[in-house]
Amino acid sequence: MASRGFCNACGTPLTYKFEGDEIAVTIGSLDNPLIAAPTVQYGVESAVAWCATLGTLPRIKTDDDMSRELMARFASHQHPD
């Protein structure tokens, strides 16, 4: 049986535990994801083919893609920790 952990405030999925002692943590839920590099990819049989080529695509920074005026229209509703 699997269990999942969720944020009590917003419901965001945070963890996944199947059998054993290991708990998988969603990398995007960490305050500092740089200190927790991934060690394995799960569910790769479901990956769409273009996932393998993501690293070869052109990279664009958000600041270079949107004007300051447009960026100012966005608001963060992320739970303050």
PyMOL Python script that loads the backbone (N, CA, C, O; Angstrom):
from pymol import cmd

cmd.read_pdbstr("""\
ATOM      1  N   MET A   1       0.846  -1.182   0.000  1.00  0.00           N
ATOM      2  CA  MET A   1       0.000   0.000   0.000  1.00  0.00           C
ATOM      3  C   MET A   1       0.891   1.245   0.000  1.00  0.00           C
ATOM      4  O   MET A   1       1.902   1.283   0.701  1.00  0.00           O
ATOM      5  N   ALA A   2       0.534   2.220  -0.753  1.00  0.00           N
ATOM      6  CA  ALA A   2       1.295   3.458  -0.842  1.00  0.00           C
ATOM      7  C   ALA A   2       0.626   4.531  -0.010  1.00  0.00           C
ATOM      8  O   ALA A   2      -0.585   4.502   0.212  1.00  0.00           O
ATOM      9  N   SER A   3       1.432   5.482   0.448  1.00  0.00           N
ATOM     10  CA  SER A   3       0.880   6.642   1.152  1.00  0.00           C
ATOM     11  C   SER A   3       1.511   7.901   0.573  1.00  0.00           C
ATOM     12  O   SER A   3       2.665   7.896   0.143  1.00  0.00           O
ATOM     13  N   ARG A   4       0.752   8.953   0.569  1.00  0.00           N
ATOM     14  CA  ARG A   4       1.214  10.235   0.035  1.00  0.00           C
ATOM     15  C   ARG A   4       1.065  11.301   1.115  1.00  0.00           C
ATOM     16  O   ARG A   4       0.125  11.286   1.910  1.00  0.00           O
ATOM     17  N   GLY A   5       2.015  12.220   1.115  1.00  0.00           N
ATOM     18  CA  GLY A   5       1.939  13.358   2.025  1.00  0.00           C
ATOM     19  C   GLY A   5       1.578  14.611   1.251  1.00  0.00           C
ATOM     20  O   GLY A   5       2.088  14.836   0.153  1.00  0.00           O
ATOM     21  N   PHE A   6       0.706  15.422   1.814  1.00  0.00           N
ATOM     22  CA  PHE A   6       0.234  16.632   1.163  1.00  0.00           C
ATOM     23  C   PHE A   6       0.400  17.834   2.092  1.00  0.00           C
ATOM     24  O   PHE A   6       0.413  17.677   3.313  1.00  0.00           O
ATOM     25  N   CYS A   7       0.524  19.023   1.526  1.00  0.00           N
ATOM     26  CA  CYS A   7       0.552  20.255   2.300  1.00  0.00           C
ATOM     27  C   CYS A   7      -0.817  20.458   2.935  1.00  0.00           C
ATOM     28  O   CYS A   7      -1.836  20.415   2.246  1.00  0.00           O
ATOM     29  N   ASN A   8      -0.843  20.678   4.235  1.00  0.00           N
ATOM     30  CA  ASN A   8      -2.117  20.888   4.936  1.00  0.00           C
ATOM     31  C   ASN A   8      -2.809  22.172   4.513  1.00  0.00           C
ATOM     32  O   ASN A   8      -4.033  22.273   4.593  1.00  0.00           O
ATOM     33  N   ALA A   9      -2.035  23.157   4.064  1.00  0.00           N
ATOM     34  CA  ALA A   9      -2.618  24.447   3.706  1.00  0.00           C
ATOM     35  C   ALA A   9      -3.195  24.485   2.300  1.00  0.00           C
ATOM     36  O   ALA A   9      -4.257  25.069   2.081  1.00  0.00           O
ATOM     37  N   CYS A  10      -2.489  23.853   1.324  1.00  0.00           N
ATOM     38  CA  CYS A  10      -2.935  23.998  -0.066  1.00  0.00           C
ATOM     39  C   CYS A  10      -3.200  22.680  -0.785  1.00  0.00           C
ATOM     40  O   CYS A  10      -3.779  22.678  -1.871  1.00  0.00           O
ATOM     41  N   GLY A  11      -2.788  21.568  -0.198  1.00  0.00           N
ATOM     42  CA  GLY A  11      -3.039  20.273  -0.810  1.00  0.00           C
ATOM     43  C   GLY A  11      -2.004  19.819  -1.817  1.00  0.00           C
ATOM     44  O   GLY A  11      -2.185  18.781  -2.453  1.00  0.00           O
ATOM     45  N   THR A  12      -0.926  20.565  -1.979  1.00  0.00           N
ATOM     46  CA  THR A  12       0.124  20.183  -2.919  1.00  0.00           C
ATOM     47  C   THR A  12       0.746  18.849  -2.512  1.00  0.00           C
ATOM     48  O   THR A  12       1.096  18.669  -1.346  1.00  0.00           O
ATOM     49  N   PRO A  13       0.889  17.913  -3.446  1.00  0.00           N
ATOM     50  CA  PRO A  13       1.559  16.652  -3.114  1.00  0.00           C
ATOM     51  C   PRO A  13       3.025  16.905  -2.750  1.00  0.00           C
ATOM     52  O   PRO A  13       3.725  17.626  -3.462  1.00  0.00           O
ATOM     53  N   LEU A  14       3.486  16.319  -1.652  1.00  0.00           N
ATOM     54  CA  LEU A  14       4.853  16.542  -1.184  1.00  0.00           C
ATOM     55  C   LEU A  14       5.698  15.277  -1.143  1.00  0.00           C
ATOM     56  O   LEU A  14       6.876  15.307  -1.497  1.00  0.00           O
ATOM     57  N   THR A  15       5.106  14.164  -0.713  1.00  0.00           N
ATOM     58  CA  THR A  15       5.873  12.929  -0.555  1.00  0.00           C
ATOM     59  C   THR A  15       5.087  11.729  -1.063  1.00  0.00           C
ATOM     60  O   THR A  15       3.870  11.776  -1.241  1.00  0.00           O
ATOM     61  N   TYR A  16       5.840  10.643  -1.290  1.00  0.00           N
ATOM     62  CA  TYR A  16       5.248   9.373  -1.707  1.00  0.00           C
ATOM     63  C   TYR A  16       6.053   8.268  -1.049  1.00  0.00           C
ATOM     64  O   TYR A  16       7.280   8.250  -1.137  1.00  0.00           O
ATOM     65  N   LYS A  17       5.364   7.348  -0.392  1.00  0.00           N
ATOM     66  CA  LYS A  17       6.032   6.220   0.255  1.00  0.00           C
ATOM     67  C   LYS A  17       5.308   4.945  -0.145  1.00  0.00           C
ATOM     68  O   LYS A  17       4.090   4.836  -0.010  1.00  0.00           O
ATOM     69  N   PHE A  18       6.083   3.976  -0.642  1.00  0.00           N
ATOM     70  CA  PHE A  18       5.506   2.692  -1.010  1.00  0.00           C
ATOM     71  C   PHE A  18       5.903   1.699   0.059  1.00  0.00           C
ATOM     72  O   PHE A  18       5.500   1.863   1.210  1.00  0.00           O
ATOM     73  N   GLU A  19       6.653   0.706  -0.257  1.00  0.00           N
ATOM     74  CA  GLU A  19       7.106  -0.253   0.742  1.00  0.00           C
ATOM     75  C   GLU A  19       8.515   0.099   1.187  1.00  0.00           C
ATOM     76  O   GLU A  19       9.257   0.721   0.427  1.00  0.00           O
ATOM     77  N   GLY A  20       8.900  -0.280   2.389  1.00  0.00           N
ATOM     78  CA  GLY A  20      10.240  -0.005   2.882  1.00  0.00           C
ATOM     79  C   GLY A  20      10.310   1.321   3.608  1.00  0.00           C
ATOM     80  O   GLY A  20       9.291   1.907   3.972  1.00  0.00           O
ATOM     81  N   ASP A  21      11.544   1.786   3.812  1.00  0.00           N
ATOM     82  CA  ASP A  21      11.769   2.994   4.605  1.00  0.00           C
ATOM     83  C   ASP A  21      11.971   4.251   3.770  1.00  0.00           C
ATOM     84  O   ASP A  21      11.991   5.353   4.318  1.00  0.00           O
ATOM     85  N   GLU A  22      12.122   4.110   2.465  1.00  0.00           N
ATOM     86  CA  GLU A  22      12.395   5.268   1.625  1.00  0.00           C
ATOM     87  C   GLU A  22      11.133   6.070   1.349  1.00  0.00           C
ATOM     88  O   GLU A  22      10.053   5.519   1.134  1.00  0.00           O
ATOM     89  N   ILE A  23      11.303   7.388   1.361  1.00  0.00           N
ATOM     90  CA  ILE A  23      10.210   8.313   1.049  1.00  0.00           C
ATOM     91  C   ILE A  23      10.669   9.190  -0.103  1.00  0.00           C
ATOM     92  O   ILE A  23      11.728   9.812  -0.021  1.00  0.00           O
ATOM     93  N   ALA A  24       9.890   9.248  -1.173  1.00  0.00           N
ATOM     94  CA  ALA A  24      10.188  10.124  -2.304  1.00  0.00           C
ATOM     95  C   ALA A  24       9.602  11.503  -2.015  1.00  0.00           C
ATOM     96  O   ALA A  24       8.457  11.624  -1.579  1.00  0.00           O
ATOM     97  N   VAL A  25      10.399  12.536  -2.261  1.00  0.00           N
ATOM     98  CA  VAL A  25       9.985  13.912  -2.005  1.00  0.00           C
ATOM     99  C   VAL A  25       9.939  14.658  -3.331  1.00  0.00           C
ATOM    100  O   VAL A  25      10.856  14.541  -4.143  1.00  0.00           O
ATOM    101  N   THR A  26       8.879  15.422  -3.552  1.00  0.00           N
ATOM    102  CA  THR A  26       8.791  16.203  -4.782  1.00  0.00           C
ATOM    103  C   THR A  26       9.825  17.321  -4.733  1.00  0.00           C
ATOM    104  O   THR A  26       9.842  18.116  -3.793  1.00  0.00           O
ATOM    105  N   ILE A  27      10.679  17.381  -5.735  1.00  0.00           N
ATOM    106  CA  ILE A  27      11.786  18.330  -5.747  1.00  0.00           C
ATOM    107  C   ILE A  27      11.284  19.769  -5.769  1.00  0.00           C
ATOM    108  O   ILE A  27      11.921  20.649  -5.190  1.00  0.00           O
ATOM    109  N   GLY A  28      10.161  20.021  -6.420  1.00  0.00           N
ATOM    110  CA  GLY A  28       9.618  21.374  -6.497  1.00  0.00           C
ATOM    111  C   GLY A  28       9.040  21.877  -5.185  1.00  0.00           C
ATOM    112  O   GLY A  28       8.754  23.068  -5.054  1.00  0.00           O
ATOM    113  N   SER A  29       8.863  20.996  -4.215  1.00  0.00           N
ATOM    114  CA  SER A  29       8.303  21.425  -2.935  1.00  0.00           C
ATOM    115  C   SER A  29       9.371  21.866  -1.946  1.00  0.00           C
ATOM    116  O   SER A  29       9.043  22.342  -0.859  1.00  0.00           O
ATOM    117  N   LEU A  30      10.634  21.717  -2.300  1.00  0.00           N
ATOM    118  CA  LEU A  30      11.722  22.050  -1.384  1.00  0.00           C
ATOM    119  C   LEU A  30      12.063  23.536  -1.443  1.00  0.00           C
ATOM    120  O   LEU A  30      12.022  24.145  -2.512  1.00  0.00           O
ATOM    121  N   ASP A  31      12.399  24.113  -0.297  1.00  0.00           N
ATOM    122  CA  ASP A  31      12.823  25.511  -0.262  1.00  0.00           C
ATOM    123  C   ASP A  31      14.137  25.710  -1.012  1.00  0.00           C
ATOM    124  O   ASP A  31      14.339  26.743  -1.650  1.00  0.00           O
ATOM    125  N   ASN A  32      15.027  24.726  -0.937  1.00  0.00           N
ATOM    126  CA  ASN A  32      16.313  24.812  -1.616  1.00  0.00           C
ATOM    127  C   ASN A  32      16.580  23.497  -2.349  1.00  0.00           C
ATOM    128  O   ASN A  32      17.304  22.644  -1.835  1.00  0.00           O
ATOM    129  N   PRO A  33      16.005  23.321  -3.544  1.00  0.00           N
ATOM    130  CA  PRO A  33      16.171  22.054  -4.267  1.00  0.00           C
ATOM    131  C   PRO A  33      17.611  21.769  -4.692  1.00  0.00           C
ATOM    132  O   PRO A  33      17.928  20.637  -5.056  1.00  0.00           O
ATOM    133  N   LEU A  34      18.478  22.765  -4.652  1.00  0.00           N
ATOM    134  CA  LEU A  34      19.870  22.548  -5.046  1.00  0.00           C
ATOM    135  C   LEU A  34      20.592  21.573  -4.130  1.00  0.00           C
ATOM    136  O   LEU A  34      21.561  20.941  -4.551  1.00  0.00           O
ATOM    137  N   ILE A  35      20.143  21.436  -2.885  1.00  0.00           N
ATOM    138  CA  ILE A  35      20.838  20.553  -1.942  1.00  0.00           C
ATOM    139  C   ILE A  35      20.319  19.120  -1.993  1.00  0.00           C
ATOM    140  O   ILE A  35      20.797  18.265  -1.248  1.00  0.00           O
ATOM    141  N   ALA A  36      19.354  18.848  -2.857  1.00  0.00           N
ATOM    142  CA  ALA A  36      18.781  17.498  -2.932  1.00  0.00           C
ATOM    143  C   ALA A  36      18.682  17.059  -4.385  1.00  0.00           C
ATOM    144  O   ALA A  36      17.587  16.971  -4.940  1.00  0.00           O
ATOM    145  N   ALA A  37      19.815  16.786  -4.991  1.00  0.00           N
ATOM    146  CA  ALA A  37      19.815  16.357  -6.395  1.00  0.00           C
ATOM    147  C   ALA A  37      19.097  15.018  -6.540  1.00  0.00           C
ATOM    148  O   ALA A  37      19.249  14.144  -5.687  1.00  0.00           O
ATOM    149  N   PRO A  38      18.323  14.846  -7.600  1.00  0.00           N
ATOM    150  CA  PRO A  38      17.638  13.569  -7.817  1.00  0.00           C
ATOM    151  C   PRO A  38      18.634  12.425  -7.943  1.00  0.00           C
ATOM    152  O   PRO A  38      19.745  12.607  -8.441  1.00  0.00           O
ATOM    153  N   THR A  39      18.230  11.258  -7.490  1.00  0.00           N
ATOM    154  CA  THR A  39      19.084  10.069  -7.582  1.00  0.00           C
ATOM    155  C   THR A  39      18.474   8.992  -8.454  1.00  0.00           C
ATOM    156  O   THR A  39      19.156   8.028  -8.802  1.00  0.00           O
ATOM    157  N   VAL A  40      17.197   9.128  -8.821  1.00  0.00           N
ATOM    158  CA  VAL A  40      16.527   8.128  -9.641  1.00  0.00           C
ATOM    159  C   VAL A  40      15.293   8.769 -10.283  1.00  0.00           C
ATOM    160  O   VAL A  40      14.728   9.721  -9.745  1.00  0.00           O
ATOM    161  N   GLN A  41      14.883   8.239 -11.435  1.00  0.00           N
ATOM    162  CA  GLN A  41      13.644   8.660 -12.091  1.00  0.00           C
ATOM    163  C   GLN A  41      12.662   7.503 -12.024  1.00  0.00           C
ATOM    164  O   GLN A  41      12.983   6.384 -12.422  1.00  0.00           O
ATOM    165  N   TYR A  42      11.480   7.771 -11.525  1.00  0.00           N
ATOM    166  CA  TYR A  42      10.449   6.740 -11.416  1.00  0.00           C
ATOM    167  C   TYR A  42       9.435   6.876 -12.543  1.00  0.00           C
ATOM    168  O   TYR A  42       9.194   7.972 -13.049  1.00  0.00           O
ATOM    169  N   GLY A  43       8.854   5.766 -12.923  1.00  0.00           N
ATOM    170  CA  GLY A  43       7.772   5.764 -13.906  1.00  0.00           C
ATOM    171  C   GLY A  43       8.216   6.098 -15.315  1.00  0.00           C
ATOM    172  O   GLY A  43       7.431   6.626 -16.103  1.00  0.00           O
ATOM    173  N   VAL A  44       9.468   5.798 -15.646  1.00  0.00           N
ATOM    174  CA  VAL A  44       9.990   6.171 -16.954  1.00  0.00           C
ATOM    175  C   VAL A  44       9.262   5.481 -18.109  1.00  0.00           C
ATOM    176  O   VAL A  44       9.329   5.938 -19.250  1.00  0.00           O
ATOM    177  N   GLU A  45       8.573   4.389 -17.813  1.00  0.00           N
ATOM    178  CA  GLU A  45       7.829   3.711 -18.879  1.00  0.00           C
ATOM    179  C   GLU A  45       6.667   4.566 -19.384  1.00  0.00           C
ATOM    180  O   GLU A  45       6.131   4.311 -20.462  1.00  0.00           O
ATOM    181  N   SER A  46       6.284   5.565 -18.618  1.00  0.00           N
ATOM    182  CA  SER A  46       5.187   6.444 -19.010  1.00  0.00           C
ATOM    183  C   SER A  46       5.662   7.753 -19.630  1.00  0.00           C
ATOM    184  O   SER A  46       4.841   8.567 -20.055  1.00  0.00           O
ATOM    185  N   ALA A  47       6.962   7.966 -19.688  1.00  0.00           N
ATOM    186  CA  ALA A  47       7.490   9.225 -20.229  1.00  0.00           C
ATOM    187  C   ALA A  47       7.189   9.327 -21.715  1.00  0.00           C
ATOM    188  O   ALA A  47       7.329   8.357 -22.460  1.00  0.00           O
ATOM    189  N   VAL A  48       6.775  10.511 -22.132  1.00  0.00           N
ATOM    190  CA  VAL A  48       6.575  10.729 -23.561  1.00  0.00           C
ATOM    191  C   VAL A  48       7.944  10.856 -24.223  1.00  0.00           C
ATOM    192  O   VAL A  48       8.908  11.278 -23.584  1.00  0.00           O
ATOM    193  N   ALA A  49       8.030  10.498 -25.484  1.00  0.00           N
ATOM    194  CA  ALA A  49       9.317  10.408 -26.180  1.00  0.00           C
ATOM    195  C   ALA A  49      10.118  11.705 -26.136  1.00  0.00           C
ATOM    196  O   ALA A  49      11.344  11.660 -26.028  1.00  0.00           O
ATOM    197  N   TRP A  50       9.456  12.862 -26.217  1.00  0.00           N
ATOM    198  CA  TRP A  50      10.198  14.116 -26.274  1.00  0.00           C
ATOM    199  C   TRP A  50      10.873  14.481 -24.951  1.00  0.00           C
ATOM    200  O   TRP A  50      11.684  15.406 -24.926  1.00  0.00           O
ATOM    201  N   CYS A  51      10.567  13.787 -23.856  1.00  0.00           N
ATOM    202  CA  CYS A  51      11.249  14.055 -22.580  1.00  0.00           C
ATOM    203  C   CYS A  51      12.763  13.850 -22.713  1.00  0.00           C
ATOM    204  O   CYS A  51      13.541  14.556 -22.073  1.00  0.00           O
ATOM    205  N   ALA A  52      13.173  12.906 -23.526  1.00  0.00           N
ATOM    206  CA  ALA A  52      14.594  12.606 -23.694  1.00  0.00           C
ATOM    207  C   ALA A  52      15.345  13.733 -24.386  1.00  0.00           C
ATOM    208  O   ALA A  52      16.571  13.797 -24.295  1.00  0.00           O
ATOM    209  N   THR A  53      14.640  14.623 -25.076  1.00  0.00           N
ATOM    210  CA  THR A  53      15.313  15.690 -25.819  1.00  0.00           C
ATOM    211  C   THR A  53      15.190  17.060 -25.150  1.00  0.00           C
ATOM    212  O   THR A  53      15.629  18.056 -25.724  1.00  0.00           O
ATOM    213  N   LEU A  54      14.615  17.135 -23.972  1.00  0.00           N
ATOM    214  CA  LEU A  54      14.425  18.431 -23.308  1.00  0.00           C
ATOM    215  C   LEU A  54      15.733  19.197 -23.145  1.00  0.00           C
ATOM    216  O   LEU A  54      15.763  20.417 -23.311  1.00  0.00           O
ATOM    217  N   GLY A  55      16.811  18.492 -22.822  1.00  0.00           N
ATOM    218  CA  GLY A  55      18.091  19.153 -22.628  1.00  0.00           C
ATOM    219  C   GLY A  55      18.684  19.755 -23.887  1.00  0.00           C
ATOM    220  O   GLY A  55      19.621  20.549 -23.807  1.00  0.00           O
ATOM    221  N   THR A  56      18.163  19.395 -25.036  1.00  0.00           N
ATOM    222  CA  THR A  56      18.695  19.918 -26.296  1.00  0.00           C
ATOM    223  C   THR A  56      17.916  21.136 -26.799  1.00  0.00           C
ATOM    224  O   THR A  56      18.320  21.761 -27.780  1.00  0.00           O
ATOM    225  N   LEU A  57      16.825  21.473 -26.153  1.00  0.00           N
ATOM    226  CA  LEU A  57      15.997  22.594 -26.608  1.00  0.00           C
ATOM    227  C   LEU A  57      16.613  23.937 -26.214  1.00  0.00           C
ATOM    228  O   LEU A  57      17.352  24.019 -25.233  1.00  0.00           O
ATOM    229  N   PRO A  58      16.309  24.987 -26.979  1.00  0.00           N
ATOM    230  CA  PRO A  58      16.782  26.328 -26.603  1.00  0.00           C
ATOM    231  C   PRO A  58      16.251  26.695 -25.212  1.00  0.00           C
ATOM    232  O   PRO A  58      15.155  26.287 -24.827  1.00  0.00           O
ATOM    233  N   ARG A  59      17.034  27.462 -24.476  1.00  0.00           N
ATOM    234  CA  ARG A  59      16.666  27.862 -23.116  1.00  0.00           C
ATOM    235  C   ARG A  59      16.376  29.361 -23.098  1.00  0.00           C
ATOM    236  O   ARG A  59      17.149  30.158 -23.629  1.00  0.00           O
ATOM    237  N   ILE A  60      15.257  29.734 -22.483  1.00  0.00           N
ATOM    238  CA  ILE A  60      14.857  31.140 -22.415  1.00  0.00           C
ATOM    239  C   ILE A  60      14.541  31.478 -20.962  1.00  0.00           C
ATOM    240  O   ILE A  60      13.737  30.795 -20.327  1.00  0.00           O
ATOM    241  N   LYS A  61      15.165  32.524 -20.435  1.00  0.00           N
ATOM    242  CA  LYS A  61      14.861  32.987 -19.081  1.00  0.00           C
ATOM    243  C   LYS A  61      13.521  33.712 -19.093  1.00  0.00           C
ATOM    244  O   LYS A  61      13.178  34.377 -20.071  1.00  0.00           O
ATOM    245  N   THR A  62      12.772  33.586 -18.017  1.00  0.00           N
ATOM    246  CA  THR A  62      11.467  34.241 -17.914  1.00  0.00           C
ATOM    247  C   THR A  62      11.592  35.746 -18.121  1.00  0.00           C
ATOM    248  O   THR A  62      10.775  36.350 -18.815  1.00  0.00           O
ATOM    249  N   ASP A  63      12.626  36.356 -17.512  1.00  0.00           N
ATOM    250  CA  ASP A  63      12.816  37.801 -17.650  1.00  0.00           C
ATOM    251  C   ASP A  63      13.045  38.223 -19.097  1.00  0.00           C
ATOM    252  O   ASP A  63      12.704  39.341 -19.483  1.00  0.00           O
ATOM    253  N   ASP A  64      13.626  37.324 -19.901  1.00  0.00           N
ATOM    254  CA  ASP A  64      13.877  37.639 -21.305  1.00  0.00           C
ATOM    255  C   ASP A  64      12.654  37.403 -22.180  1.00  0.00           C
ATOM    256  O   ASP A  64      12.611  37.857 -23.323  1.00  0.00           O
ATOM    257  N   ASP A  65      11.668  36.701 -21.656  1.00  0.00           N
ATOM    258  CA  ASP A  65      10.491  36.327 -22.437  1.00  0.00           C
ATOM    259  C   ASP A  65       9.283  37.215 -22.158  1.00  0.00           C
ATOM    260  O   ASP A  65       8.373  37.306 -22.982  1.00  0.00           O
ATOM    261  N   MET A  66       9.273  37.872 -20.990  1.00  0.00           N
ATOM    262  CA  MET A  66       8.116  38.685 -20.600  1.00  0.00           C
ATOM    263  C   MET A  66       8.561  40.093 -20.206  1.00  0.00           C
ATOM    264  O   MET A  66       9.637  40.282 -19.639  1.00  0.00           O
ATOM    265  N   SER A  67       7.733  41.054 -20.510  1.00  0.00           N
ATOM    266  CA  SER A  67       8.032  42.433 -20.128  1.00  0.00           C
ATOM    267  C   SER A  67       7.822  42.611 -18.620  1.00  0.00           C
ATOM    268  O   SER A  67       7.131  41.818 -17.980  1.00  0.00           O
ATOM    269  N   ARG A  68       8.423  43.652 -18.073  1.00  0.00           N
ATOM    270  CA  ARG A  68       8.235  43.951 -16.645  1.00  0.00           C
ATOM    271  C   ARG A  68       6.762  44.212 -16.331  1.00  0.00           C
ATOM    272  O   ARG A  68       6.269  43.846 -15.264  1.00  0.00           O
ATOM    273  N   GLU A  69       6.078  44.839 -17.258  1.00  0.00           N
ATOM    274  CA  GLU A  69       4.663  45.144 -17.054  1.00  0.00           C
ATOM    275  C   GLU A  69       3.842  43.857 -16.934  1.00  0.00           C
ATOM    276  O   GLU A  69       2.970  43.742 -16.073  1.00  0.00           O
ATOM    277  N   LEU A  70       4.133  42.900 -17.805  1.00  0.00           N
ATOM    278  CA  LEU A  70       3.421  41.624 -17.746  1.00  0.00           C
ATOM    279  C   LEU A  70       3.770  40.867 -16.468  1.00  0.00           C
ATOM    280  O   LEU A  70       2.884  40.316 -15.815  1.00  0.00           O
ATOM    281  N   MET A  71       5.037  40.834 -16.110  1.00  0.00           N
ATOM    282  CA  MET A  71       5.464  40.150 -14.887  1.00  0.00           C
ATOM    283  C   MET A  71       4.788  40.752 -13.653  1.00  0.00           C
ATOM    284  O   MET A  71       4.463  40.027 -12.713  1.00  0.00           O
ATOM    285  N   ALA A  72       4.574  42.065 -13.647  1.00  0.00           N
ATOM    286  CA  ALA A  72       3.959  42.734 -12.507  1.00  0.00           C
ATOM    287  C   ALA A  72       2.514  42.307 -12.302  1.00  0.00           C
ATOM    288  O   ALA A  72       1.970  42.472 -11.211  1.00  0.00           O
ATOM    289  N   ARG A  73       1.885  41.761 -13.338  1.00  0.00           N
ATOM    290  CA  ARG A  73       0.490  41.328 -13.232  1.00  0.00           C
ATOM    291  C   ARG A  73       0.347  39.995 -12.515  1.00  0.00           C
ATOM    292  O   ARG A  73      -0.759  39.629 -12.118  1.00  0.00           O
ATOM    293  N   PHE A  74       1.442  39.262 -12.341  1.00  0.00           N
ATOM    294  CA  PHE A  74       1.397  37.961 -11.680  1.00  0.00           C
ATOM    295  C   PHE A  74       1.537  38.118 -10.171  1.00  0.00           C
ATOM    296  O   PHE A  74       2.283  38.971  -9.691  1.00  0.00           O
ATOM    297  N   ALA A  75       0.820  37.295  -9.440  1.00  0.00           N
ATOM    298  CA  ALA A  75       0.924  37.298  -7.982  1.00  0.00           C
ATOM    299  C   ALA A  75       1.196  35.890  -7.505  1.00  0.00           C
ATOM    300  O   ALA A  75       0.622  34.933  -8.024  1.00  0.00           O
ATOM    301  N   SER A  76       2.065  35.755  -6.524  1.00  0.00           N
ATOM    302  CA  SER A  76       2.365  34.454  -5.961  1.00  0.00           C
ATOM    303  C   SER A  76       1.400  34.147  -4.821  1.00  0.00           C
ATOM    304  O   SER A  76       1.180  34.972  -3.934  1.00  0.00           O
ATOM    305  N   HIS A  77       0.838  32.967  -4.862  1.00  0.00           N
ATOM    306  CA  HIS A  77      -0.059  32.505  -3.789  1.00  0.00           C
ATOM    307  C   HIS A  77       0.560  31.332  -3.062  1.00  0.00           C
ATOM    308  O   HIS A  77      -0.130  30.554  -2.402  1.00  0.00           O
ATOM    309  N   GLN A  78       1.881  31.216  -3.193  1.00  0.00           N
ATOM    310  CA  GLN A  78       2.588  30.128  -2.523  1.00  0.00           C
ATOM    311  C   GLN A  78       2.515  30.318  -1.028  1.00  0.00           C
ATOM    312  O   GLN A  78       2.635  31.436  -0.527  1.00  0.00           O
ATOM    313  N   HIS A  79       2.316  29.221  -0.314  1.00  0.00           N
ATOM    314  CA  HIS A  79       2.201  29.272   1.140  1.00  0.00           C
ATOM    315  C   HIS A  79       3.516  29.762   1.747  1.00  0.00           C
ATOM    316  O   HIS A  79       4.569  29.187   1.471  1.00  0.00           O
ATOM    317  N   PRO A  80       3.473  30.823   2.576  1.00  0.00           N
ATOM    318  CA  PRO A  80       4.703  31.304   3.202  1.00  0.00           C
ATOM    319  C   PRO A  80       5.140  30.364   4.325  1.00  0.00           C
ATOM    320  O   PRO A  80       4.395  30.145   5.280  1.00  0.00           O
ATOM    321  N   ASP A  81       6.334  29.816   4.209  1.00  0.00           N
ATOM    322  CA  ASP A  81       6.828  28.910   5.247  1.00  0.00           C
ATOM    323  C   ASP A  81       7.547  29.668   6.335  1.00  0.00           C
ATOM    324  O   ASP A  81       8.030  29.065   7.293  1.00  0.00           O
TER     325      ASP A  81
END
""", "prot")
cmd.dss("prot")
cmd.show_as("cartoon", "prot")
cmd.util.cbc("prot")
cmd.orient("prot")
